[in-house]
Amino acid sequence: MIETLLLDLLRHQLPDAVVQRYEFRAVRPVFDINHFFVCGEPQPDGKTIHLWAKDHEGWLTMEATALIK
């Protein structure tokens, strides 16, 4: 589910972008009893978006990379 929220963040921020590739990796479990955050940042090449989620304590829980067109 969090991997989908990361992709939703990208689609919300860049609605016209075409996602060519999307890869994600779970790093640490996160539970719905606490808040968590989804974050993203475009990379200097303009085609790669780094996405990540962190838990309520700031620990990285998932990271992803999207290649857009």
HUBELSUL-V724290 format. One line per field, one symbol per residue. ss: DSSP state (@ for helix, = for strand, . for the rest). A space follows every 50 residues. Layout:
ss=???
//
This chain:
ss=.@@@@@@@@@@@@.....========.........=======.....=== =====....=========.
//
